[in-house]
Amino acid sequence: MYDFSSLYIAGTDTTSHSAMMVLYYLIMHEDKRNKLMEEINTHIKSDDDVCYEKIKDMVYLECAIY
């Protein structure tokens, strides 16, 4: 049981840390955040419009995450 819990915590910790760092850098760099928001608003017009194909086409979003 100890091995599973340590593996689970290690896996979720890295994911949450990565997401936190993406958000931190977008907050610190307003020009990059605006460029990303422009791309998102261009591809997605409403909440119902979100789908895998549109997200896959967002090049700048992929760059921001990587």
All heavy atoms as TSV, in Angstrom:
chain	resi	resn	atom	element	x	y	z
A	1	MET	N	N	0.826	-1.192	0.000
A	1	MET	CA	C	0.000	0.000	0.000
A	1	MET	C	C	0.874	1.262	0.000
A	1	MET	O	O	0.527	2.241	-0.624
A	1	MET	CB	C	-0.926	-0.045	1.220
A	1	MET	CG	C	-1.871	1.103	1.295
A	1	MET	SD	S	-3.017	1.012	-0.090
A	1	MET	CE	C	-4.037	2.365	0.252
A	2	TYR	N	N	1.994	1.233	0.684
A	2	TYR	CA	C	2.869	2.395	0.732
A	2	TYR	C	C	3.393	2.734	-0.655
A	2	TYR	O	O	3.439	3.907	-1.035
A	2	TYR	CB	C	4.039	2.134	1.690
A	2	TYR	CG	C	5.061	3.241	1.650
A	2	TYR	CD1	C	4.799	4.461	2.268
A	2	TYR	CD2	C	6.259	3.078	0.976
A	2	TYR	CE1	C	5.723	5.488	2.216
A	2	TYR	CE2	C	7.192	4.094	0.925
A	2	TYR	CZ	C	6.921	5.301	1.538
A	2	TYR	OH	O	7.828	6.317	1.486
A	3	ASP	N	N	3.750	1.730	-1.443
A	3	ASP	CA	C	4.283	1.985	-2.781
A	3	ASP	C	C	3.253	2.653	-3.676
A	3	ASP	O	O	3.571	3.567	-4.429
A	3	ASP	CB	C	4.757	0.683	-3.424
A	3	ASP	CG	C	5.977	0.113	-2.728
A	3	ASP	OD1	O	6.708	0.903	-2.105
A	3	ASP	OD2	O	6.176	-1.105	-2.794
A	4	PHE	N	N	2.006	2.191	-3.574
A	4	PHE	CA	C	0.945	2.776	-4.398
A	4	PHE	C	C	0.711	4.228	-4.014
A	4	PHE	O	O	0.611	5.093	-4.883
A	4	PHE	CB	C	-0.362	1.989	-4.261
A	4	PHE	CG	C	-1.506	2.648	-4.968
A	4	PHE	CD1	C	-1.597	2.608	-6.348
A	4	PHE	CD2	C	-2.469	3.358	-4.258
A	4	PHE	CE1	C	-2.642	3.235	-7.003
A	4	PHE	CE2	C	-3.511	3.993	-4.911
A	4	PHE	CZ	C	-3.596	3.921	-6.283
A	5	SER	N	N	0.630	4.505	-2.726
A	5	SER	CA	C	0.343	5.881	-2.302
A	5	SER	C	C	1.483	6.830	-2.665
A	5	SER	O	O	1.244	7.960	-3.075
A	5	SER	CB	C	0.046	5.940	-0.803
A	5	SER	OG	O	1.185	5.536	-0.069
A	6	SER	N	N	2.718	6.387	-2.535
A	6	SER	CA	C	3.833	7.262	-2.894
A	6	SER	C	C	3.878	7.475	-4.407
A	6	SER	O	O	4.190	8.570	-4.878
A	6	SER	CB	C	5.156	6.712	-2.380
A	6	SER	OG	O	5.441	5.467	-2.971
A	7	LEU	N	N	3.556	6.457	-5.196
A	7	LEU	CA	C	3.513	6.597	-6.647
A	7	LEU	C	C	2.384	7.538	-7.062
A	7	LEU	O	O	2.565	8.400	-7.921
A	7	LEU	CB	C	3.332	5.232	-7.312
A	7	LEU	CG	C	3.274	5.220	-8.831
A	7	LEU	CD1	C	4.606	5.680	-9.409
A	7	LEU	CD2	C	2.935	3.837	-9.340
A	8	TYR	N	N	1.228	7.414	-6.416
A	8	TYR	CA	C	0.088	8.272	-6.730
A	8	TYR	C	C	0.405	9.727	-6.413
A	8	TYR	O	O	0.172	10.622	-7.226
A	8	TYR	CB	C	-1.150	7.815	-5.951
A	8	TYR	CG	C	-2.343	8.702	-6.169
A	8	TYR	CD1	C	-3.085	8.620	-7.345
A	8	TYR	CD2	C	-2.714	9.650	-5.226
A	8	TYR	CE1	C	-4.170	9.446	-7.558
A	8	TYR	CE2	C	-3.794	10.479	-5.429
A	8	TYR	CZ	C	-4.516	10.363	-6.595
A	8	TYR	OH	O	-5.592	11.187	-6.812
A	9	ILE	N	N	0.963	9.975	-5.266
A	9	ILE	CA	C	1.292	11.344	-4.864
A	9	ILE	C	C	2.363	11.920	-5.785
A	9	ILE	O	O	2.281	13.077	-6.206
A	9	ILE	CB	C	1.736	11.386	-3.389
A	9	ILE	CG1	C	0.534	11.079	-2.490
A	9	ILE	CG2	C	2.347	12.721	-3.034
A	9	ILE	CD1	C	0.890	10.860	-1.039
A	10	ALA	N	N	3.355	11.137	-6.132
A	10	ALA	CA	C	4.415	11.615	-7.021
A	10	ALA	C	C	3.851	11.963	-8.400
A	10	ALA	O	O	4.247	12.951	-9.013
A	10	ALA	CB	C	5.506	10.566	-7.147
A	11	GLY	N	N	2.917	11.173	-8.895
A	11	GLY	CA	C	2.323	11.423	-10.209
A	11	GLY	C	C	1.449	12.658	-10.229
A	11	GLY	O	O	1.495	13.457	-11.164
A	12	THR	N	N	0.649	12.859	-9.197
A	12	THR	CA	C	-0.225	14.024	-9.164
A	12	THR	C	C	0.545	15.283	-8.819
A	12	THR	O	O	0.194	16.370	-9.258
A	12	THR	CB	C	-1.378	13.842	-8.161
A	12	THR	OG1	O	-0.823	13.569	-6.866
A	12	THR	CG2	C	-2.291	12.712	-8.577
A	13	ASP	N	N	1.599	15.155	-8.045
A	13	ASP	CA	C	2.381	16.327	-7.667
A	13	ASP	C	C	3.064	16.940	-8.886
A	13	ASP	O	O	3.073	18.158	-9.037
A	13	ASP	CB	C	3.414	15.952	-6.599
A	13	ASP	CG	C	4.153	17.156	-6.074
A	13	ASP	OD1	O	3.490	18.169	-5.780
A	13	ASP	OD2	O	5.389	17.098	-5.970
A	14	THR	N	N	3.605	16.124	-9.757
A	14	THR	CA	C	4.282	16.669	-10.940
A	14	THR	C	C	3.286	17.314	-11.901
A	14	THR	O	O	3.588	18.346	-12.498
A	14	THR	CB	C	5.076	15.579	-11.673
A	14	THR	OG1	O	4.199	14.496	-11.993
A	14	THR	CG2	C	6.211	15.061	-10.828
A	15	THR	N	N	2.100	16.726	-12.028
A	15	THR	CA	C	1.078	17.300	-12.903
A	15	THR	C	C	0.608	18.645	-12.370
A	15	THR	O	O	0.518	19.620	-13.114
A	15	THR	CB	C	-0.117	16.335	-13.037
A	15	THR	OG1	O	0.358	15.083	-13.523
A	15	THR	CG2	C	-1.172	16.882	-13.978
A	16	SER	N	N	0.326	18.702	-11.082
A	16	SER	CA	C	-0.145	19.964	-10.513
A	16	SER	C	C	0.953	21.022	-10.544
A	16	SER	O	O	0.682	22.199	-10.777
A	16	SER	CB	C	-0.655	19.759	-9.088
A	16	SER	OG	O	0.388	19.336	-8.237
A	17	HIS	N	N	2.179	20.614	-10.330
A	17	HIS	CA	C	3.296	21.565	-10.379
A	17	HIS	C	C	3.463	22.111	-11.793
A	17	HIS	O	O	3.685	23.318	-11.973
A	17	HIS	CB	C	4.588	20.890	-9.910
A	17	HIS	CG	C	5.767	21.805	-9.911
A	17	HIS	ND1	N	5.935	22.798	-8.977
A	17	HIS	CD2	C	6.817	21.904	-10.759
A	17	HIS	CE1	C	7.049	23.461	-9.240
A	17	HIS	NE2	N	7.605	22.932	-10.318
A	18	SER	N	N	3.354	21.267	-12.786
A	18	SER	CA	C	3.478	21.718	-14.177
A	18	SER	C	C	2.370	22.701	-14.532
A	18	SER	O	O	2.624	23.738	-15.154
A	18	SER	CB	C	3.430	20.522	-15.128
A	18	SER	OG	O	4.525	19.674	-14.892
A	19	ALA	N	N	1.139	22.388	-14.143
A	19	ALA	CA	C	0.016	23.284	-14.413
A	19	ALA	C	C	0.205	24.615	-13.698
A	19	ALA	O	O	-0.070	25.685	-14.258
A	19	ALA	CB	C	-1.292	22.629	-13.990
A	20	MET	N	N	0.682	24.561	-12.475
A	20	MET	CA	C	0.922	25.780	-11.707
A	20	MET	C	C	1.984	26.642	-12.379
A	20	MET	O	O	1.853	27.872	-12.455
A	20	MET	CB	C	1.355	25.434	-10.287
A	20	MET	CG	C	1.605	26.643	-9.416
A	20	MET	SD	S	2.225	26.226	-7.795
A	20	MET	CE	C	3.871	25.614	-8.201
A	21	MET	N	N	3.037	26.033	-12.895
A	21	MET	CA	C	4.110	26.795	-13.534
A	21	MET	C	C	3.642	27.425	-14.849
A	21	MET	O	O	4.026	28.551	-15.167
A	21	MET	CB	C	5.330	25.912	-13.767
A	21	MET	CG	C	6.026	25.484	-12.484
A	21	MET	SD	S	6.408	26.834	-11.338
A	21	MET	CE	C	7.541	27.816	-12.280
A	22	VAL	N	N	2.807	26.723	-15.610
A	22	VAL	CA	C	2.256	27.306	-16.833
A	22	VAL	C	C	1.447	28.550	-16.483
A	22	VAL	O	O	1.608	29.611	-17.097
A	22	VAL	CB	C	1.385	26.281	-17.602
A	22	VAL	CG1	C	0.574	26.963	-18.690
A	22	VAL	CG2	C	2.237	25.175	-18.190
A	23	LEU	N	N	0.589	28.439	-15.475
A	23	LEU	CA	C	-0.221	29.588	-15.057
A	23	LEU	C	C	0.642	30.722	-14.527
A	23	LEU	O	O	0.398	31.895	-14.808
A	23	LEU	CB	C	-1.247	29.154	-14.008
A	23	LEU	CG	C	-2.325	28.199	-14.513
A	23	LEU	CD1	C	-3.201	27.732	-13.361
A	23	LEU	CD2	C	-3.153	28.846	-15.605
A	24	TYR	N	N	1.663	30.394	-13.760
A	24	TYR	CA	C	2.560	31.412	-13.214
A	24	TYR	C	C	3.233	32.205	-14.341
A	24	TYR	O	O	3.244	33.434	-14.328
A	24	TYR	CB	C	3.618	30.754	-12.326
A	24	TYR	CG	C	4.695	31.716	-11.882
A	24	TYR	CD1	C	4.456	32.623	-10.852
A	24	TYR	CD2	C	5.942	31.725	-12.496
A	24	TYR	CE1	C	5.437	33.513	-10.450
A	24	TYR	CE2	C	6.931	32.606	-12.100
A	24	TYR	CZ	C	6.671	33.506	-11.076
A	24	TYR	OH	O	7.650	34.382	-10.692
A	25	TYR	N	N	3.785	31.517	-15.320
A	25	TYR	CA	C	4.474	32.201	-16.411
A	25	TYR	C	C	3.510	33.009	-17.276
A	25	TYR	O	O	3.866	34.070	-17.783
A	25	TYR	CB	C	5.284	31.224	-17.259
A	25	TYR	CG	C	6.553	30.815	-16.566
A	25	TYR	CD1	C	6.770	29.504	-16.175
A	25	TYR	CD2	C	7.536	31.747	-16.265
A	25	TYR	CE1	C	7.929	29.129	-15.511
A	25	TYR	CE2	C	8.698	31.391	-15.604
A	25	TYR	CZ	C	8.892	30.081	-15.234
A	25	TYR	OH	O	10.038	29.728	-14.577
A	26	LEU	N	N	2.287	32.528	-17.440
A	26	LEU	CA	C	1.309	33.306	-18.199
A	26	LEU	C	C	0.909	34.567	-17.441
A	26	LEU	O	O	0.669	35.611	-18.052
A	26	LEU	CB	C	0.077	32.448	-18.517
A	26	LEU	CG	C	0.288	31.378	-19.576
A	26	LEU	CD1	C	-0.947	30.506	-19.693
A	26	LEU	CD2	C	0.652	31.995	-20.914
A	27	ILE	N	N	0.852	34.483	-16.119
A	27	ILE	CA	C	0.552	35.671	-15.316
A	27	ILE	C	C	1.707	36.673	-15.397
A	27	ILE	O	O	1.494	37.876	-15.511
A	27	ILE	CB	C	0.264	35.273	-13.853
A	27	ILE	CG1	C	-1.078	34.550	-13.764
A	27	ILE	CG2	C	0.280	36.488	-12.927
A	27	ILE	CD1	C	-1.341	33.895	-12.432
A	28	MET	N	N	2.925	36.184	-15.363
A	28	MET	CA	C	4.093	37.056	-15.360
A	28	MET	C	C	4.378	37.693	-16.729
A	28	MET	O	O	4.987	38.744	-16.810
A	28	MET	CB	C	5.337	36.283	-14.899
A	28	MET	CG	C	5.240	35.797	-13.470
A	28	MET	SD	S	4.920	37.095	-12.276
A	28	MET	CE	C	6.414	38.040	-12.376
A	29	HIS	N	N	3.930	37.063	-17.808
A	29	HIS	CA	C	4.207	37.555	-19.161
A	29	HIS	C	C	2.886	37.872	-19.863
A	29	HIS	O	O	2.310	37.038	-20.557
A	29	HIS	CB	C	5.007	36.525	-19.957
A	29	HIS	CG	C	6.318	36.199	-19.320
A	29	HIS	ND1	N	7.430	36.996	-19.475
A	29	HIS	CD2	C	6.690	35.190	-18.502
A	29	HIS	CE1	C	8.437	36.487	-18.784
A	29	HIS	NE2	N	8.009	35.398	-18.186
A	30	GLU	N	N	2.455	39.117	-19.691
A	30	GLU	CA	C	1.154	39.535	-20.204
A	30	GLU	C	C	1.053	39.417	-21.725
A	30	GLU	O	O	0.008	39.035	-22.254
A	30	GLU	CB	C	0.881	40.976	-19.779
A	30	GLU	CG	C	-0.494	41.453	-20.153
A	30	GLU	CD	C	-0.760	42.858	-19.660
A	30	GLU	OE1	O	0.103	43.450	-18.994
A	30	GLU	OE2	O	-1.860	43.339	-19.959
A	31	ASP	N	N	2.126	39.699	-22.433
A	31	ASP	CA	C	2.095	39.610	-23.890
A	31	ASP	C	C	1.849	38.181	-24.366
A	31	ASP	O	O	1.090	37.948	-25.304
A	31	ASP	CB	C	3.370	40.172	-24.505
A	31	ASP	CG	C	4.633	39.491	-23.986
A	31	ASP	OD1	O	4.655	39.062	-22.810
A	31	ASP	OD2	O	5.605	39.403	-24.756
A	32	LYS	N	N	2.472	37.226	-23.699
A	32	LYS	CA	C	2.272	35.812	-24.056
A	32	LYS	C	C	0.850	35.367	-23.715
A	32	LYS	O	O	0.218	34.635	-24.469
A	32	LYS	CB	C	3.268	34.907	-23.328
A	32	LYS	CG	C	4.709	35.321	-23.470
A	32	LYS	CD	C	5.191	35.196	-24.894
A	32	LYS	CE	C	6.678	35.408	-24.947
A	32	LYS	NZ	N	7.109	36.471	-25.788
A	33	ARG	N	N	0.358	35.822	-22.558
A	33	ARG	CA	C	-1.007	35.479	-22.144
A	33	ARG	C	C	-2.011	36.043	-23.143
A	33	ARG	O	O	-2.951	35.349	-23.541
A	33	ARG	CB	C	-1.269	36.019	-20.735
A	33	ARG	CG	C	-2.659	35.685	-20.222
A	33	ARG	CD	C	-2.894	36.178	-18.809
A	33	ARG	NE	N	-2.920	37.635	-18.757
A	33	ARG	CZ	C	-2.070	38.375	-18.060
A	33	ARG	NH1	N	-1.107	37.818	-17.365
A	33	ARG	NH2	N	-2.180	39.688	-18.056
A	34	ASN	N	N	-1.805	37.276	-23.582
A	34	ASN	CA	C	-2.722	37.874	-24.547
A	34	ASN	C	C	-2.699	37.140	-25.879
A	34	ASN	O	O	-3.745	36.944	-26.503
A	34	ASN	CB	C	-2.381	39.351	-24.748
A	34	ASN	CG	C	-2.705	40.172	-23.522
A	34	ASN	OD1	O	-3.508	39.776	-22.687
A	34	ASN	ND2	N	-2.057	41.316	-23.399
A	35	LYS	N	N	-1.510	36.729	-26.310
A	35	LYS	CA	C	-1.398	35.974	-27.564
A	35	LYS	C	C	-2.129	34.630	-27.445
A	35	LYS	O	O	-2.834	34.212	-28.368
A	35	LYS	CB	C	0.070	35.753	-27.912
A	35	LYS	CG	C	0.292	35.112	-29.251
A	35	LYS	CD	C	1.762	35.070	-29.609
A	35	LYS	CE	C	1.962	34.417	-30.958
A	35	LYS	NZ	N	3.363	34.396	-31.346
A	36	LEU	N	N	-1.979	33.972	-26.293
A	36	LEU	CA	C	-2.670	32.696	-26.072
A	36	LEU	C	C	-4.183	32.894	-26.028
A	36	LEU	O	O	-4.931	32.126	-26.634
A	36	LEU	CB	C	-2.171	32.047	-24.775
A	36	LEU	CG	C	-2.825	30.729	-24.383
A	36	LEU	CD1	C	-2.592	29.673	-25.461
A	36	LEU	CD2	C	-2.287	30.250	-23.045
A	37	MET	N	N	-4.637	33.937	-25.338
A	37	MET	CA	C	-6.075	34.201	-25.264
A	37	MET	C	C	-6.651	34.535	-26.635
A	37	MET	O	O	-7.772	34.131	-26.961
A	37	MET	CB	C	-6.356	35.341	-24.280
A	37	MET	CG	C	-6.150	34.959	-22.830
A	37	MET	SD	S	-7.141	33.538	-22.313
A	37	MET	CE	C	-8.788	34.128	-22.588
A	38	GLU	N	N	-5.882	35.240	-27.449
A	38	GLU	CA	C	-6.326	35.553	-28.809
A	38	GLU	C	C	-6.504	34.277	-29.622
A	38	GLU	O	O	-7.494	34.118	-30.343
A	38	GLU	CB	C	-5.319	36.473	-29.477
A	38	GLU	CG	C	-5.701	36.906	-30.862
A	38	GLU	CD	C	-4.663	37.827	-31.479
A	38	GLU	OE1	O	-4.086	38.650	-30.752
A	38	GLU	OE2	O	-4.423	37.700	-32.689
A	39	GLU	N	N	-5.557	33.355	-29.492
A	39	GLU	CA	C	-5.667	32.085	-30.223
A	39	GLU	C	C	-6.879	31.282	-29.739
A	39	GLU	O	O	-7.626	30.738	-30.549
A	39	GLU	CB	C	-4.397	31.254	-30.045
A	39	GLU	CG	C	-4.470	29.934	-30.803
A	39	GLU	CD	C	-3.257	29.061	-30.608
A	39	GLU	OE1	O	-2.966	28.731	-29.437
A	39	GLU	OE2	O	-2.620	28.708	-31.606
A	40	ILE	N	N	-7.073	31.229	-28.434
A	40	ILE	CA	C	-8.213	30.482	-27.882
A	40	ILE	C	C	-9.521	31.100	-28.362
A	40	ILE	O	O	-10.438	30.383	-28.785
A	40	ILE	CB	C	-8.130	30.439	-26.347
A	40	ILE	CG1	C	-6.961	29.556	-25.916
A	40	ILE	CG2	C	-9.440	29.920	-25.748
A	40	ILE	CD1	C	-6.637	29.609	-24.438
A	41	ASN	N	N	-9.629	32.425	-28.296
A	41	ASN	CA	C	-10.864	33.092	-28.722
A	41	ASN	C	C	-11.115	32.946	-30.216
A	41	ASN	O	O	-12.264	32.952	-30.654
A	41	ASN	CB	C	-10.822	34.571	-28.331
A	41	ASN	CG	C	-10.915	34.756	-26.832
A	41	ASN	OD1	O	-11.472	33.925	-26.129
A	41	ASN	ND2	N	-10.346	35.845	-26.338
A	42	THR	N	N	-10.061	32.800	-31.001
A	42	THR	CA	C	-10.216	32.591	-32.440
A	42	THR	C	C	-10.791	31.205	-32.733
A	42	THR	O	O	-11.654	31.062	-33.604
A	42	THR	CB	C	-8.858	32.742	-33.155
A	42	THR	OG1	O	-8.345	34.042	-32.905
A	42	THR	CG2	C	-8.983	32.506	-34.644
A	43	HIS	N	N	-10.333	30.198	-32.008
A	43	HIS	CA	C	-10.761	28.822	-32.273
A	43	HIS	C	C	-12.055	28.439	-31.558
A	43	HIS	O	O	-12.813	27.618	-32.065
A	43	HIS	CB	C	-9.662	27.835	-31.866
A	43	HIS	CG	C	-8.520	27.796	-32.816
A	43	HIS	ND1	N	-7.493	28.713	-32.781
A	43	HIS	CD2	C	-8.240	26.962	-33.842
A	43	HIS	CE1	C	-6.628	28.444	-33.732
A	43	HIS	NE2	N	-7.062	27.390	-34.397
A	44	ILE	N	N	-12.296	28.995	-30.392
A	44	ILE	CA	C	-13.439	28.575	-29.581
A	44	ILE	C	C	-14.345	29.779	-29.360
A	44	ILE	O	O	-13.953	30.764	-28.740
A	44	ILE	CB	C	-12.967	27.976	-28.243
A	44	ILE	CG1	C	-12.137	26.734	-28.534
A	44	ILE	CG2	C	-14.152	27.653	-27.349
A	44	ILE	CD1	C	-11.514	26.096	-27.332
A	45	LYS	N	N	-15.557	29.675	-29.855
A	45	LYS	CA	C	-16.514	30.786	-29.777
A	45	LYS	C	C	-17.430	30.698	-28.557
A	45	LYS	O	O	-17.911	31.705	-28.078
A	45	LYS	CB	C	-17.369	30.843	-31.049
A	45	LYS	CG	C	-16.565	30.965	-32.323
A	45	LYS	CD	C	-15.784	32.254	-32.361
A	45	LYS	CE	C	-15.041	32.371	-33.693
A	45	LYS	NZ	N	-13.986	33.333	-33.662
A	46	SER	N	N	-17.701	29.488	-28.059
A	46	SER	CA	C	-18.568	29.321	-26.890
A	46	SER	C	C	-18.132	28.066	-26.127
A	46	SER	O	O	-17.306	27.291	-26.606
A	46	SER	CB	C	-20.031	29.188	-27.313
A	46	SER	OG	O	-20.235	27.954	-27.973
A	47	ASP	N	N	-18.699	27.869	-24.951
A	47	ASP	CA	C	-18.362	26.697	-24.145
A	47	ASP	C	C	-18.727	25.393	-24.853
A	47	ASP	O	O	-18.062	24.379	-24.691
A	47	ASP	CB	C	-19.062	26.739	-22.787
A	47	ASP	CG	C	-18.503	27.829	-21.889
A	47	ASP	OD1	O	-17.397	28.326	-22.181
A	47	ASP	OD2	O	-19.179	28.184	-20.904
A	48	ASP	N	N	-19.781	25.427	-25.644
A	48	ASP	CA	C	-20.217	24.231	-26.371
A	48	ASP	C	C	-19.309	23.918	-27.555
A	48	ASP	O	O	-19.382	22.845	-28.134
A	48	ASP	CB	C	-21.649	24.410	-26.881
A	48	ASP	CG	C	-22.635	24.594	-25.742
A	48	ASP	OD1	O	-22.378	24.028	-24.654
A	48	ASP	OD2	O	-23.635	25.305	-25.933
A	49	ASP	N	N	-18.445	24.858	-27.893
A	49	ASP	CA	C	-17.587	24.736	-29.061
A	49	ASP	C	C	-16.261	24.014	-28.761
A	49	ASP	O	O	-15.475	23.777	-29.656
A	49	ASP	CB	C	-17.299	26.140	-29.593
A	49	ASP	CG	C	-16.931	26.152	-31.057
A	49	ASP	OD1	O	-17.257	25.182	-31.762
A	49	ASP	OD2	O	-16.311	27.133	-31.487
A	50	VAL	N	N	-16.017	23.675	-27.501
A	50	VAL	CA	C	-14.758	23.038	-27.105
A	50	VAL	C	C	-14.775	21.573	-27.541
A	50	VAL	O	O	-15.681	20.824	-27.195
A	50	VAL	CB	C	-14.535	23.123	-25.582
A	50	VAL	CG1	C	-13.258	22.412	-25.185
A	50	VAL	CG2	C	-14.503	24.566	-25.132
A	51	CYS	N	N	-13.776	21.188	-28.325
A	51	CYS	CA	C	-13.641	19.797	-28.733
A	51	CYS	C	C	-12.157	19.501	-28.977
A	51	CYS	O	O	-11.334	20.406	-29.107
A	51	CYS	CB	C	-14.466	19.493	-29.976
A	51	CYS	SG	S	-13.948	20.368	-31.445
A	52	TYR	N	N	-11.836	18.245	-29.024
A	52	TYR	CA	C	-10.447	17.814	-29.166
A	52	TYR	C	C	-9.813	18.359	-30.443
A	52	TYR	O	O	-8.670	18.797	-30.434
A	52	TYR	CB	C	-10.367	16.289	-29.135
A	52	TYR	CG	C	-8.976	15.771	-29.378
A	52	TYR	CD1	C	-7.994	15.873	-28.394
A	52	TYR	CD2	C	-8.626	15.208	-30.595
A	52	TYR	CE1	C	-6.713	15.418	-28.610
A	52	TYR	CE2	C	-7.346	14.740	-30.830
A	52	TYR	CZ	C	-6.396	14.846	-29.833
A	52	TYR	OH	O	-5.122	14.393	-30.056
A	53	GLU	N	N	-10.553	18.341	-31.545
A	53	GLU	CA	C	-10.003	18.776	-32.823
A	53	GLU	C	C	-9.581	20.242	-32.783
A	53	GLU	O	O	-8.536	20.615	-33.325
A	53	GLU	CB	C	-11.017	18.557	-33.954
A	53	GLU	CG	C	-11.228	17.101	-34.324
A	53	GLU	CD	C	-12.131	16.369	-33.321
A	53	GLU	OE1	O	-12.923	17.045	-32.619
A	53	GLU	OE2	O	-12.033	15.144	-33.234
A	54	LYS	N	N	-10.377	21.083	-32.145
A	54	LYS	CA	C	-10.034	22.506	-32.073
A	54	LYS	C	C	-8.856	22.746	-31.151
A	54	LYS	O	O	-8.000	23.578	-31.428
A	54	LYS	CB	C	-11.246	23.312	-31.634
A	54	LYS	CG	C	-12.303	23.348	-32.711
A	54	LYS	CD	C	-13.365	24.336	-32.414
A	54	LYS	CE	C	-14.341	24.326	-33.587
A	54	LYS	NZ	N	-15.226	25.446	-33.561
A	55	ILE	N	N	-8.814	22.030	-30.044
A	55	ILE	CA	C	-7.688	22.171	-29.119
A	55	ILE	C	C	-6.405	21.680	-29.780
A	55	ILE	O	O	-5.346	22.278	-29.628
A	55	ILE	CB	C	-7.972	21.426	-27.801
A	55	ILE	CG1	C	-9.118	22.115	-27.063
A	55	ILE	CG2	C	-6.725	21.341	-26.929
A	55	ILE	CD1	C	-9.591	21.398	-25.830
A	56	LYS	N	N	-6.511	20.606	-30.545
A	56	LYS	CA	C	-5.351	20.052	-31.246
A	56	LYS	C	C	-4.778	21.034	-32.261
A	56	LYS	O	O	-3.570	21.051	-32.506
A	56	LYS	CB	C	-5.763	18.745	-31.937
A	56	LYS	CG	C	-4.635	17.998	-32.585
A	56	LYS	CD	C	-5.111	16.688	-33.176
A	56	LYS	CE	C	-6.018	16.982	-34.340
A	56	LYS	NZ	N	-6.389	15.828	-35.127
A	57	ASP	N	N	-5.614	21.892	-32.822
A	57	ASP	CA	C	-5.173	22.862	-33.824
A	57	ASP	C	C	-4.516	24.100	-33.220
A	57	ASP	O	O	-3.966	24.920	-33.954
A	57	ASP	CB	C	-6.355	23.299	-34.691
A	57	ASP	CG	C	-6.841	22.164	-35.585
A	57	ASP	OD1	O	-6.052	21.224	-35.830
A	57	ASP	OD2	O	-8.003	22.225	-36.027
A	58	MET	N	N	-4.570	24.257	-31.918
A	58	MET	CA	C	-4.013	25.448	-31.270
A	58	MET	C	C	-2.517	25.252	-31.010
A	58	MET	O	O	-2.100	24.640	-30.050
A	58	MET	CB	C	-4.752	25.738	-29.970
A	58	MET	CG	C	-6.158	26.208	-30.174
A	58	MET	SD	S	-6.872	26.736	-28.648
A	58	MET	CE	C	-8.409	25.885	-28.688
A	59	VAL	N	N	-1.717	25.799	-31.895
A	59	VAL	CA	C	-0.270	25.633	-31.854
A	59	VAL	C	C	0.338	26.377	-30.658
A	59	VAL	O	O	1.194	25.836	-29.948
A	59	VAL	CB	C	0.371	26.119	-33.175
A	59	VAL	CG1	C	1.867	26.033	-33.124
A	59	VAL	CG2	C	-0.187	25.318	-34.334
A	60	TYR	N	N	-0.093	27.592	-30.428
A	60	TYR	CA	C	0.496	28.394	-29.345
A	60	TYR	C	C	0.147	27.815	-27.980
A	60	TYR	O	O	0.966	27.850	-27.064
A	60	TYR	CB	C	0.041	29.847	-29.447
A	60	TYR	CG	C	0.943	30.776	-28.680
A	60	TYR	CD1	C	2.194	31.114	-29.187
A	60	TYR	CD2	C	0.575	31.286	-27.454
A	60	TYR	CE1	C	3.045	31.950	-28.498
A	60	TYR	CE2	C	1.412	32.125	-26.747
A	60	TYR	CZ	C	2.651	32.449	-27.269
A	60	TYR	OH	O	3.491	33.272	-26.572
A	61	LEU	N	N	-1.052	27.252	-27.838
A	61	LEU	CA	C	-1.438	26.585	-26.591
A	61	LEU	C	C	-0.518	25.409	-26.317
A	61	LEU	O	O	-0.043	25.227	-25.196
A	61	LEU	CB	C	-2.895	26.121	-26.655
A	61	LEU	CG	C	-3.409	25.303	-25.474
A	61	LEU	CD1	C	-3.378	26.133	-24.187
A	61	LEU	CD2	C	-4.799	24.781	-25.753
A	62	GLU	N	N	-0.236	24.631	-27.338
A	62	GLU	CA	C	0.678	23.502	-27.187
A	62	GLU	C	C	2.073	23.970	-26.777
A	62	GLU	O	O	2.708	23.386	-25.902
A	62	GLU	CB	C	0.736	22.712	-28.499
A	62	GLU	CG	C	1.582	21.462	-28.392
A	62	GLU	CD	C	1.570	20.648	-29.674
A	62	GLU	OE1	O	0.850	20.989	-30.624
A	62	GLU	OE2	O	2.322	19.665	-29.723
A	63	CYS	N	N	2.521	25.050	-27.398
A	63	CYS	CA	C	3.848	25.602	-27.040
A	63	CYS	C	C	3.858	26.088	-25.605
A	63	CYS	O	O	4.848	25.886	-24.884
A	63	CYS	CB	C	4.216	26.745	-27.973
A	63	CYS	SG	S	4.557	26.224	-29.649
A	64	ALA	N	N	2.805	26.722	-25.161
A	64	ALA	CA	C	2.738	27.228	-23.788
A	64	ALA	C	C	2.777	26.088	-22.787
A	64	ALA	O	O	3.430	26.181	-21.748
A	64	ALA	CB	C	1.465	28.051	-23.591
A	65	ILE	N	N	2.127	24.988	-23.095
A	65	ILE	CA	C	2.121	23.842	-22.181
A	65	ILE	C	C	3.473	23.147	-22.162
A	65	ILE	O	O	3.965	22.772	-21.097
A	65	ILE	CB	C	0.989	22.863	-22.556
A	65	ILE	CG1	C	-0.355	23.535	-22.290
A	65	ILE	CG2	C	1.125	21.563	-21.780
A	65	ILE	CD1	C	-1.540	22.769	-22.797
A	66	TYR	N	N	4.090	23.016	-23.333
A	66	TYR	CA	C	5.402	22.363	-23.367
A	66	TYR	C	C	6.470	23.284	-22.823
A	66	TYR	O	O	7.439	22.928	-22.291
A	66	TYR	CB	C	5.777	21.903	-24.774
A	66	TYR	CG	C	5.035	20.660	-25.178
A	66	TYR	CD1	C	4.242	20.635	-26.298
A	66	TYR	CD2	C	5.148	19.509	-24.413
A	66	TYR	CE1	C	3.567	19.490	-26.673
A	66	TYR	CE2	C	4.459	18.365	-24.787
A	66	TYR	CZ	C	3.686	18.366	-25.907
A	66	TYR	OH	O	3.017	17.240	-26.269
